């Protein structure tokens, strides 16, 4: 947070500029008194600033009314486009090519190792007393997630499964139809969510700033309707994913998947609470679609600062952190943007997932489509861990501080 919030006169000047009518009269400005007793004349001369208020007359220091006029002038610069434009300098990032090359050339082998370590933490349910024995849940999870990582069809993926069994990652190679059957099981959804959370924990000491957003994955199903003007029309169905990620390593810390028309803003508190359960939050960035008092309160409860862009209909009225951040957004746009820019990392996460594991799902049923998207996110997290293990030398041990995921109830 800016030091401005620790300086009473400057903060009150922001409040006056945001909530009061300040009029210009020649070189001077007429600023209303916050107590309602008339107005003060302010001359914002850089060499000899002057205000008729008692605070400035008695102490000779810069009063809140002078600050208010400065913010009004700054606001006018933002609105009329007369700000001096400096040439933008493209920011470049240093790539550790040695670590990147090592991570990429060994990723598939390391992926199977880490995936097996994750699956071991899942408790095996009791086998049925009669009938055909079920495939072990650990093998089913490994096969389904590894299949999504491969991006190929289940039939062409069988050679990879046989190779994984030869390396000891599987007790038994499942039939490709078994992979489809497990993806269609709703009991798999909370287990995959638990694995996503567990896969993010090795980076809990690194990530303190987070960003949230939503995006869609297309499906092979179509929504059809009749239009009186154009006749029969159709559109792809999609799976809408809401997630929160760390802005340094792009690790996904929380996921919510609801119906395709679910509101973004209402799901932010759940993402924040799930992330705060394992990470220390310092900043949370999101676009203006998440701007609401309840979301600000949800972030503030965990001691974090929200950097959420404001809509044109928003005002500084609301008090507390909402009012302070609105003033920061209105009068210190550059400072706000420096933090808000971190939000672009969540868009990078979606881009990484879709580019590497495809932006569509092969599954046909609602449950299988959700589980397939969760598998994509889990694959992304494991790949992030592989990269950071080479770049930062982090330990990727799982289930060290928590008990294994709840025993699934599979039918």
Secondary structure, DSSP 8 states (H G I E B T S, - for coil): --GGGG-HHHHHHHHHHHHS--EEETTEEEEE-TTSS-EEEEE--SSS-EE-SHHHHHH-S--HHHHHHHHHHHHHHHHHT-S-------------HHHHHHHHHTHHHHHHHHHHHHHHTB------SSSS----HHHHHHHHHHHHHHTS-TTTTHHHHHHHHHTTS-SS---HHHHHHHHT-THHHHHHHHHHHHHHGGGTTT--EEEEEEEEEEEEEEEEEEETTTEEEEEEEEEEEEEEEETTT--EEEEEE--TT--HHHHHHHHHHHHHTTS--SEEEE-GGG--HHHHHHHHTTT-EEEE---TT--STT-HHHHHHHHHHHH-HHHHHHHHGGGHHHHHHHHHHHHHH-SB----SHHHHHHHHHHHHHHHHHHHHHHHHHHT------SSSS--B------
